[in-house]
Amino acid sequence: MQNYRRIYVLGSGFSKSFLPSLPTLRDLNSYIPGKIPPQFPHLQEYCRHFLAICNGQDEYLNIETLATAILSTQIFPGEKERLYQENLRFELLRFIASVIRREDPLEPSAAEVLGRFIKACANDCGDARRETLLLSFNYDTLIERAIAMNPELSSKISVDYGVHIEPADRSAQKVNCEQTIDLIKLHGSLNWFPLKGVSDELDLKNVCQVETTDRSFPIYEEDTPIFIPMAHAKESFLRGSLFNLLWAKADYYLKNAEEIHFLGYGFPKTDINNLEFLLKHRDRIANVVVFENEDHPDLKRLRRLLGKCVISRDAKDYLSRVF
């Protein structure tokens, strides 16, 4: 495989800096339990039950604990309980996707900075060398939409996900672009869906790409996109080839990159697997850009962890100065 000289690792703070309406983990927690929409009745009821057994102490209930509890349940007394758990799982994933999916247009200043960043990160299709890789923990489609909504970018740049994902509209005419944004999305994407009629194993042959403007979108609109939710119970999503190949490629590229930059990713201390995955490359980490007050405990924790490379700045503001 071709190596990349430079890798940008994108976290939720990156997306939120360009589109403030996109929720981070903290924002998602504000929906639980009182703001969960009525179309998710099983999820509402589960949260009420959980709070009741915790004597109403809502500090025990957040998106990570909620998702972990629902996704980790494997043993059921009977068929009724198993079907109830399947409904819970379905509603949980639909709830997360519905909150994170945003079609809001970018502010002109944000679109301009993001456009410059995308141009700077684009790789020439005719060149065997690859300069820049974007490695994202986000499943929003901010970058894809920024390209699609900009005629100059969309005429020249396409997205390469690092794995071959066919569009659902396979008969649609394909546009051959001069450049690609190489974007590996480690937790999936809101525009990836299981093909109709396949098993639940997430093999590459079972995955398709569906955009809101596609002819096929109406038949996938009510389906759940392919993404790994913010939970500690992720094993069920790692069956099949999709995520195994994405993570293996990411590991290889990180090992061989000359410099690694983090934008809006705060190295959450609860995610031990990601810490181990990323910190073994700390000798090549150029900078970590996060937006926190100077006295915030998370910023102090990061500086103890990584030292002087940690910069407290909004990602959009930082990139406007660099590109």
C-alpha positions in Angstrom: 0.0 0.0 0.0 1.1 3.6 -0.7 2.0 5.5 2.5 0.8 9.0 3.4 3.3 11.6 4.5 0.7 13.5 6.6 -2.4 12.4 8.4 -5.1 14.6 9.9 -7.2 12.8 12.6 -10.6 14.4 12.9 -12.8 14.4 16.0 -16.3 15.8 16.7 -14.8 19.2 17.6 -13.6 19.5 14.0 -17.2 19.1 12.6 -18.8 21.3 15.3 -16.4 24.2 14.6 -17.6 24.4 11.0 -21.3 23.5 11.7 -22.2 24.4 15.3 -25.5 22.6 15.1 -23.7 19.3 14.9 -23.8 17.7 18.3 -20.8 16.4 20.2 -21.0 13.7 22.8 -21.7 16.4 25.5 -24.6 17.7 23.4 -26.1 14.2 22.9 -26.2 13.7 26.7 -28.5 16.7 26.9 -31.2 14.8 25.1 -31.2 12.1 27.7 -33.8 11.3 29.0 -36.2 14.2 28.6 -35.6 15.3 25.0 -35.7 11.9 23.4 -38.4 12.3 20.6 -41.7 10.4 20.9 -40.9 8.2 17.8 -38.6 6.3 20.1 -41.0 5.0 22.8 -39.0 1.9 23.9 -35.9 4.1 24.4 -37.9 6.6 26.4 -39.4 3.9 28.6 -36.0 2.2 29.1 -34.5 5.5 30.3 -37.4 6.1 32.7 -36.9 2.6 34.1 -33.2 3.1 34.5 -33.7 6.3 36.3 -36.2 4.8 38.6 -33.9 2.0 39.8 -31.2 4.7 40.3 -33.5 6.8 42.5 -33.7 9.5 39.9 -30.0 10.3 39.9 -29.5 11.2 36.2 -25.7 11.3 36.5 -25.8 7.6 36.0 -27.5 8.0 32.6 -25.5 9.3 29.6 -25.3 8.2 26.0 -22.2 6.0 26.6 -23.7 4.1 29.5 -27.1 3.9 27.8 -25.6 2.6 24.5 -23.3 0.1 26.3 -26.1 -1.3 28.4 -28.4 -1.8 25.4 -25.8 -3.2 23.0 -24.1 -5.5 25.4 -27.2 -7.5 26.4 -26.8 -11.0 24.9 -28.9 -13.3 27.2 -32.7 -13.2 27.3 -35.2 -15.1 29.4 -37.5 -15.6 26.4 -38.5 -14.5 22.9 -40.5 -11.5 24.2 -37.4 -10.1 25.9 -35.2 -10.7 22.8 -37.6 -8.8 20.5 -37.9 -6.0 23.0 -34.1 -5.7 23.1 -34.0 -5.7 19.2 -36.5 -2.8 19.3 -34.3 -0.9 21.8 -31.2 -1.4 19.7 -33.0 -0.2 16.6 -34.4 2.9 18.3 -31.0 3.7 19.9 -29.2 3.7 16.6 -32.0 5.6 14.8 -32.0 8.2 17.6 -28.3 8.8 17.4 -28.4 9.0 13.6 -31.4 11.4 13.6 -29.7 13.8 16.1 -26.3 13.8 14.3 -27.6 14.0 10.7 -27.7 17.7 9.8 -28.4 19.2 6.4 -27.9 22.8 7.6 -25.8 24.9 5.1 -22.4 26.1 6.2 -21.9 29.8 6.9 -20.0 31.3 3.9 -16.9 32.0 6.0 -16.9 28.4 7.3 -17.4 27.0 3.8 -14.5 29.1 2.5 -12.1 27.8 5.2 -13.2 24.2 4.8 -12.9 24.5 1.1 -9.3 25.7 1.4 -8.6 22.8 3.7 -10.1 20.3 1.3 -8.1 21.7 -1.6 -4.9 21.5 0.4 -5.6 17.8 1.4 -6.6 16.6 -2.1 -4.4 14.0 -3.8 -3.7 13.9 -7.5 -5.3 10.7 -9.1 -2.5 10.6 -11.6 0.3 10.6 -9.0 1.1 7.2 -7.4 2.3 9.1 -4.3 -0.2 10.1 -1.6 0.5 13.2 0.4 -2.5 13.6 2.8 -5.0 11.3 4.5 -8.0 12.3 6.6 -8.7 9.8 9.4 -12.1 10.5 11.0 -13.8 9.3 14.1 -17.0 11.1 13.0 -19.8 9.7 11.0 -21.4 12.9 9.8 -21.0 13.8 6.1 -19.7 17.4 6.6 -16.7 16.9 4.2 -18.8 15.1 1.6 -21.5 17.8 1.6 -18.9 20.6 1.5 -17.6 19.1 -1.7 -21.0 18.4 -3.2 -22.3 21.9 -2.5 -19.2 23.6 -4.0 -19.3 23.5 -7.9 -15.5 24.1 -8.1 -14.7 21.3 -5.6 -17.3 18.8 -6.9 -16.0 19.1 -10.5 -12.5 18.2 -9.5 -12.5 16.2 -6.3 -14.2 13.0 -5.3 -14.1 11.1 -1.9 -12.0 7.9 -1.6 -13.1 6.0 1.5 -10.1 3.7 1.4 -12.4 0.7 0.7 -14.6 0.1 -2.3 -18.2 1.0 -1.5 -20.6 0.9 -4.4 -23.3 3.6 -4.8 -26.8 2.3 -4.4 -27.6 3.8 -7.8 -25.2 1.7 -9.7 -26.6 2.6 -13.0 -26.0 6.4 -12.4 -23.3 8.0 -14.5 -20.0 8.3 -12.7 -17.9 11.4 -12.8 -14.2 10.9 -13.1 -12.4 13.6 -11.0 -8.8 14.7 -11.2 -8.3 14.5 -7.4 -9.5 12.6 -4.4 -9.9 13.4 -0.7 -8.7 10.2 1.0 -11.0 9.8 3.9 -11.1 6.8 6.2 -14.1 6.9 8.6 -13.3 4.5 11.4 -16.7 4.6 13.0 -18.8 4.4 9.8 -20.8 7.0 8.0 -24.3 8.3 7.8 -24.4 7.8 4.1 -23.4 4.1 4.3 -26.3 1.5 4.4 -26.6 -2.3 4.3 -27.8 -3.5 0.9 -31.4 -4.5 0.8 -31.9 -8.2 1.7 -28.4 -8.9 3.1 -27.5 -10.4 6.5 -26.4 -8.2 9.3 -22.7 -9.0 8.8 -20.9 -5.8 7.7 -18.9 -7.2 4.7 -17.9 -4.8 2.0 -20.0 -6.6 -0.5 -23.1 -5.8 1.6 -22.5 -2.1 1.9 -23.7 0.7 -0.4 -23.4 4.5 -0.4 -26.6 6.5 -0.5 -26.9 10.3 -0.7 -30.0 12.3 -0.1 -30.1 13.4 -3.7 -29.9 9.8 -5.1 -32.9 8.1 -6.7 -32.6 5.2 -4.3 -32.7 7.5 -1.2 -36.5 7.0 -0.6 -36.1 3.2 -0.1 -33.2 3.7 2.3 -34.5 6.7 4.2 -36.1 4.6 7.0 -33.1 2.3 7.3 -30.3 2.7 9.9 -27.0 3.9 8.5 -23.8 1.9 9.2 -21.9 3.4 12.2 -20.4 2.3 15.5 -22.2 4.2 18.3 -20.5 5.8 21.3 -20.4 2.7 23.5 -18.0 0.3 25.1 -19.8 -2.7 23.5 -18.5 -2.5 19.9 -17.8 -6.1 19.2 -21.0 -6.8 17.3 -20.1 -4.1 14.8 -16.7 -5.6 14.0 -18.0 -8.8 12.4 -17.3 -8.9 8.7 -14.7 -7.2 6.5 -15.8 -3.5 6.6 -14.5 -2.2 9.9 -11.8 -4.8 10.2 -10.3 -3.5 6.9 -10.7 0.2 7.7 -9.0 -0.2 11.1 -6.2 -2.3 9.6 -5.5 0.3 6.9 -5.6 3.1 9.5 -3.1 1.3 11.7 -0.7 0.8 8.7 -0.9 4.4 7.6 -0.4 5.8 11.1 2.7 3.6 11.5 4.2 4.9 8.3 3.2 8.6 8.4 5.8 11.3 8.9 3.5 13.6 10.8 0.1 13.3 12.5 -2.2 16.2 13.3 -5.3 16.0 15.5 -8.2 18.4 14.9 -11.0 18.5 17.5 -10.1 15.1 19.0 -9.7 15.1 22.7 -8.3 11.6 23.5 -11.3 10.6 25.7 -9.9 8.8 28.8 -12.9 6.4 28.7 -11.9 4.9 25.4 -8.9 2.8 26.3 -8.8 1.0 22.9 -8.5 4.3 21.0 -5.8 5.6 23.4 -3.7 2.5 22.8 -4.3 2.6 19.1 -3.2 6.3 18.8 -0.6 6.9 21.5 1.9 4.4 20.2 2.5 7.0 17.4 3.1 9.9 19.8 6.6 10.5 18.6 5.2 11.7 15.3 2.3 13.8 16.7 2.8 17.3 15.4 -0.1 19.0 17.2 -3.4 18.4 18.9 -5.9 21.2 18.4 -8.8 21.2 20.9 -11.1 24.1 21.9 -11.2 24.4 25.7 -10.7 27.1 28.3 -7.1 27.3 29.6 -8.3 26.1 33.1 -10.4 23.3 31.8 -9.5 19.9 33.3 -9.6 18.2 29.9 -7.0 20.6 28.5 -4.8 20.1 31.5 -5.1 16.3 31.2 -4.2 16.5 27.5 -1.1 18.6 28.2 0.0 16.1 30.9 -0.5 13.4 28.4 1.0 14.9 25.3 3.0 18.0 26.3 3.5 21.2 24.3 1.9 20.0 21.1 -1.6 20.6 22.5 -3.1 23.8 21.2 -6.3 25.3 22.6 -8.0 26.8 19.6 -11.2 26.4 17.5 -10.4 24.1 14.6 -11.9 26.4 12.0 -9.9 29.4 13.4 -6.7 27.2 13.5 -7.1 26.1 9.8 -7.9 29.6 8.6 -4.4 30.6 9.8 -2.7 27.5 8.4 -4.3 27.3 4.9 
